[in-house]
């Protein structure tokens, strides 16, 4: 019942991106010749997809950069803050299973636009909650998380569509755009903290900017049903989410993404708090530690395609998992803030490619890409559900700084299952996207 209502709302918000005559937007992957989309349209869609990733990261980091101030204003201890952050993760986790059929029905353009509006509403309510109390804060974060989860699937689906039109791997670059947005959000957060700008004013302005920019750019998405591979149509219709949930490779990729998402999510939620409380730095320097983490992730994602093309997915992500483990160890056990800042850079670099590589691996076979991406994202987002309360509850026992050791443990698990992200061969389950291992 909820999925059709959700899809209807998405269709109402923004008109379709010109599907061919006689077609509907009922399937995410359908048969339309590649020539139906002009090079100019693909370039516009590429720019719009970057805008969606950047806007998502900017909105998220803007919120995350103000967590310490919201915690202090509402007098939340570590466990209470963890439970508040759980609302955001719960919203995302609820949205993810619904996102596959919603994107299929409404299209990625309208889904992303609708979720941008909902995210703006949630961020505004959370901003007011920082003044009023915990209940509106939790409601706002739930809406924010729901919008962020559905938006994530929609923009990744559009990313795989653009990638197939281009004929080369660009998904890691799109995720670098997300990281660039988070860096911008974190730096703005550090600036407004230093200038003593109220949380409510900061987050409300960010909400307006994100909604306006992303809704406008989403109109330039390439229609999801204009796929350059007509022979994939019948197979796409036979493959669904339930089938993907029974595939061992897809589930292992989900575990792999979960481990890296835990490293990324805990860094987003707790680095500022741990730097302030554990290393006794100022609030501004705590926000800058968070910005350093995000900067390292952005660099890793931007230059990642060259490494992936030269050494392959499995080798690269295993090395990065080890780099992340070293970074967490430096951040947690470093004797001075200098070591901690170095740790945030290695932690961010180590966590950089896990999520995008998992999404690319899920999309290796275009016939099953939508279903597999939805399943992998659903598993991965469990990390965002578990991360805040786990670190918060452990933080009450051993301090938040020491609780971050759990990140190193999960990155070790990711290294063990990294073989699951090897590209599929045509004989092994489907034709991989052209250029998946090439430099974008």
N, C-alpha and C positions, 0 to 999 in steps of 0.2 A: 504494500500500500504506500509506503513512504517513498520508494524509489520512483514511481511514476509522478508523484507530487513534486519531488526534488527535481526531476528532469523537466517537468512542465515549467517550474520556476526558472530554470536555466534557459529554456527556450524563449520564455517571455522577455528576459532581460536584454537579449541581444539578437538581432536577426541572423539568419544562417549565412555562412560564407559562400554563397553562390554555388550550391550543388548543381550538378548537371540536370537538364530537363528530365522529368520522369523519375528522378531519384529522390529518396528521402535520406535523412541523416540517421537511419536506424542502425547502421552497422559502422563500427570504427574502422574496419578495413574492407573496402569494396572495390569493384573493378572500374577504374577510370584510367584511360591512357595517360602516361606521363605528360604528353603534349597538351593536355587540358589545362595544365598549370604553367603559366609563362615564367621565364627566368626572373622577371621583375617581381612577380607574385611570390616566388620562392625566396627572393632576397628580402622582401617585405616581411614574409612569415618568419624568416630567420631573425630579423631585427625584433619582431614582436615577441618571439619566443625568448630571446635574451631579456627583453623588457619584463616578461612574466617572471623569469627566474630572478632577475635583479630585484624586482618589486617584492617578491616573496621573501627574499633574504633581508631586504631593507626593513620590512615590517617586523620580521621576527627578531632581528638583532636590536631594533629600537626598543622593543619590549624587554628583551633580555638584559640590555644595558642598564635598565632601571630597577632590576630585581632587588639589589641591596637597599635602595632607598624605600621601595615599597615594603620590604621586610621590616625595616626600622620604623617606618611610620605606623604600621599595623602591629608592631611588637610581636613578630612571629619568631619562634625558635626554629631550629633546623628541621625537626620532624613536621611541624606545622607548615613550614614553607614547602617541604616536599609534598605534602598532601595538597596544598593549593596548586602547585605545579602539575599535580596529577590530573587536574581538571582539563588542562590544555592537552595533555597526552590522551586522555579519555575521549575528548572530542575528535581528535585525529583518528584514533583507533576505530571509533564508530563510523566515521566517514569513509574509511578505506574500502571496506567490503561493498559499500554502496556505489563507490566511484566508478568501478568498471562498467556496470550496466548504465549508470547515469551518463558517462562520457559516450557510450555507445548510442544512447537515445538522443542526447542533446548536443553532442559534439564537444570537442575540447575548447573551442572558442567561447561558446556560451557558458560552459561549466566554469572556466577560469574567470570570466567576467562576473558571473553571479557570485562566485566564492570570494572575489576581490571585494565586492560590496559587503558580503557577510563578514569578512575579516575586518573591514573598516568599522562595522558596527560593533563587533566583539572587542576590538582594540579600544574603541571609545568607551564602551561600558566598563572595561577593565580599568581604564584611566580614571573614570569616575569612582570606581570601587576603591582605588588607592586613597581617595578622600573620605568615602562613606564607610567602608568596612569590607569584611571578608566575603560576605555573600554575593554582592554584585561583582566583586573581583573574580570569584569562582565562575559565575555565570558568563562574564565577559571572556574569560580564558577558555571556557568550554566552546563558546561560539568561535573564538579565534582558532582554537585547535581543529574544530570540525572543518572550518573553511580552509585552513592550511593543508589538511590532509587531502581533501578533494581537489584542491588547487594543484597540489603536488602531482597527483596522478594525471590530471588533465594536461598540465604543461609537459610532463614526461611523454605522454602519448603524442602530443604535438611535436615534441623533440624528435621522436622516432620517425614520424611522418616526414618532417623536414630532412632528417638524416637520409631517408630512403630516396627522396627527390634529389638530394645533392650527390648521392652515391658514395659518400665517405663519412667517417665517424666524426661527429661534432658534439655528441651528448656530453662528453666531459667538459667541453668548453661552455656549454649551457650551464652546467653545474658550477663552473668557475664564475659564471655570471651571478649565480645565487650567492656564492661566497663573496664576490665583489660587493653585492648588495649588503651582505652582513657586515663587511668591513666599513662601508659607508655608514650604516646604521650604528655600529659600535663607536666609530669616531665622533659622529654627531652626538651620541649618548655621552661620551666623555666630555665633549665641549659643553653640553647643556648642564651636566652635573657641575662642572667647574664654574659655570655662570649662574648656578642656583636657579635654573628654570624649573618651575613646578612640573612634576611628573604628568599631571593631567593635561597641561598645556602642550607639553612635548608630544605625548602620544596621540592626542587629538589631531594635531597638525599633521603628524605622520600618517594617520589614518586617511585624512582627506587627500594627501598627495598620492598615496598608494592607490586608492580607489580611482582617482581621476586618470592617473597614468596608465594603469593596467587595463581598465575597461576600454580606454581608447585604443590601445595597442592590440588587444585581443581581437578586434575587428579585422586585423590583417592576417590572422592565422589562415593557413591553407586548410581547406575542408578535409576532414579526416577520411571521407569516402573517395578522395581523389588519390588513390594509391597507384604508383607506377608499375605494379605487378599484377595484371589482370588474372593470371593463373592462380593467384592466392585466394580468390574469392570463395570458392566452394569450401576449401579447407578451413578458412577463417570462420565460416558459419558453423562448421561441425565442431570446432574447438571452443570450449567454454571454460569458465572459471573453475567449475567442479572438476573437470579433467585435470586442470593445472594443479589443483590441490593434491592430486594423487601421483604427481611426478616426482620421483626421488631427487632428480637434479634440481628442479625448481625449489623444492623444500630446502635442500642444502644451500642453494644460493640465498634463500630467505634467511637461514641461520647466519651465513656469512655477512649479509647486509645488516642483520640485527646487531652483530658484534660491533661492526663499524659505526652503525647508527648510535649505539650506546656510547661509544667513544666520542662521537660528535655531539650528541645531545647532552651528555654530562658536562662536556666542555662548555657548551652554550649556557647551561643553567648554573654551573657551580664554579667556574674559574674565577669570576670576579669575587664571589663570596669567599672562596678558599684563599685567594690572594690577600684579601683584606683581613680575614680572621686568622689565617694560618701564618702568613708572612708579615702581617702587621703593616701593610702599606696603606696609603690613603685611598679614598673612594675613587679619585681620579686615576691613580695609578692602577687600581684594580680594574677599572674599565679599560685602561690601556693594555693590561695583560690579556683581557678578552679580545681586544682588537688585534694584538699580535698573533693569537691563536687563529683568528679568522683570516688574517693576512697570509699566514703560512698555508692554510687550506686553499686559499685562492691561487697562490703560486703553484701549488701541487696540481690543482685541477687544470690550470691553464697550460702548463708544460707537460702534463701527464700523457697526452696522446703520443708524443714523441717517444717516451719511455715504453709505453704499451706497444707501439708499433715495432720497436727494436727488440724488446726482450719478452714480450708476451704478457698477458694479463696475470697469470698465476705467479710468475717470478716477481713481477713488480709489486703486487699487493702483499706478498709474503715479506718482502724486504721492508715495505712501508709499515706493515704491522709491527715488525721489530723496532723500526724507528719510533713508532708511536709508544711502544713499551718503554723505550729508553727515555723518551720525553716525559712520560707520566712519572717515571722514577725520579727524574731530575726535579720536576715540579713538586712532588710530594716530599722528597728527602733532601733536596738541595739546602745547604746550610745558610744561604743568603738569598735575597730576592733576585740577584743576578742569575743564579742557577735556575731559579723558578721561571724567570722570563725566558731563558734559553729552553727550558722544558716545554713551555707553552708553544714555542715555535716548532720543536720537533714533534710534539703531540699533534698540532694542527697539520703538519706535513704528513705525518703517518696516517692520519684519519682521512686524508683528502680524497683518495680515489675509491674507497670502498663502496660508497653508495652509488656513484655513477657507473662503476664497473659492473656492479650487480644489476643495475637497470639495463645496461648494454647486453649483458649475458642473458637476461630475460627476454630481450628483443632480438636475439640471434636469428630465430625463425620468425619471419614476419607473419606467418600463418597463425601463430599462437602468441604474438607479442602482447596484445592488450590484456589477455587473461593472465599471462605469466607476470607481467609488470604489476598488475593489481595484487596478485598473490604475494609476490616478493615484497612489495611495499607494505602489505598488511602485516607480514611477519616482522619486517624490519622496524615498523613503527611500534611494535611491542616494547622495543627498547626505550622509546620515549615515554611509554606508559610506566615501565618498571624503573627507569633510571632515577627520576626525582625522588620517589619515596624510598628506594633502596639506599641511595646516598644520604638522604635526610635522616633515615632511621639509624644507619650506621654512624652518621655524624654525631648523633646524640651520645653514642657509646665511645667512639674513638677519635672524634673531631672530623669535620668535613674533609679536611686536607688528607688525613689518613684513609678515609673512606674511598678516595679516588683510586686507590690500588685496584679496586674492582675493574676499572677500565683496562688496566694492563692484563688482567686475567682474561677478559673477553677478547682482547686483541690476540692473545695466544690461541684462543679457540678459532678465531678467523684465519690465522695462519695455517691451522691444521686442516680446515675445510676449503682452502683457497683453490684446490684443484677443480672444484665444481664450476668455476667461472671460465674454464677453457672454452673457446669458441666451438659451437657445433659445426660439424662438417655436413655436407649435403647428405652423406650416407648415415650420419649419426642422428638425424632427427630434423633436418630442415636446412635450407640454404641460409647461411649467415648473410647479414647485410654487407654489401660491398664496402670494403675499406675499413671493416671493424678494427683491424689491427694496423691500419695505416695511420700516418700522421694526418690529423685534421687540417 
